[in-house]
Amino acid sequence: MNIKMILKASFLILGMALLASGCSTKESKTDILVELGNDPEKVKVYREDMQNLVKEIDKNQPNYKHLPLTEEADFDWFYIETYALWDKNVTKDQFIQNGLQRYPAYRESLEYLAEQLSK
């Protein structure tokens, strides 16, 4: 199994676990969102939307290049940034520029995420 498939499977499993967990627990990678003062119910809706986005990517975007989220700090960054875009606290362009600073080789992925999360 290659690293891309492992990361996709890990992200999908993580997404399902987060969705099933309801409100954050200390083990949850999205604790950071609630800890930053976000409404737990709103975070739950965000998780559901992210789970649907993961399914959409897996089903219809075979060339999508997943961001290399390998460390807890990477996941925290990802959740904070995608939540900010989803909650309309940053623009698509701001999200893409923030992402390119961290992942310069992932412009297309960041643009796709920006488009999907800002709908």
Long-range contacts (C-beta under 8 A, 24 or more apart in sequence): 4-65, 4-66, 7-66, 7-68, 7-69, 8-58, 8-66, 11-54, 11-66, 11-69, 12-54, 12-58, 14-75, 15-47, 15-50, 15-51, 15-54, 16-51, 18-47, 18-50, 18-51, 19-47, 19-48, 19-51, 29-72, 29-75, 29-76, 29-79, 30-79, 32-76, 32-79, 32-80, 33-79, 33-80, 33-83, 36-80, 38-83, 38-87, 42-87, 43-83, 46-82, 46-83, 46-86, 46-87, 49-86, 49-117, 50-82, 50-86, 53-113, 53-116, 53-117, 56-116, 57-112, 61-112, 64-109, 64-112, 65-106, 65-108, 65-109, 66-109, 67-99, 67-103, 67-106, 67-109, 67-110, 68-103, 77-102, 82-113, 82-117, 85-113, 85-114, 85-117, 85-118, 86-117, 86-118, 88-118, 91-118, 92-118
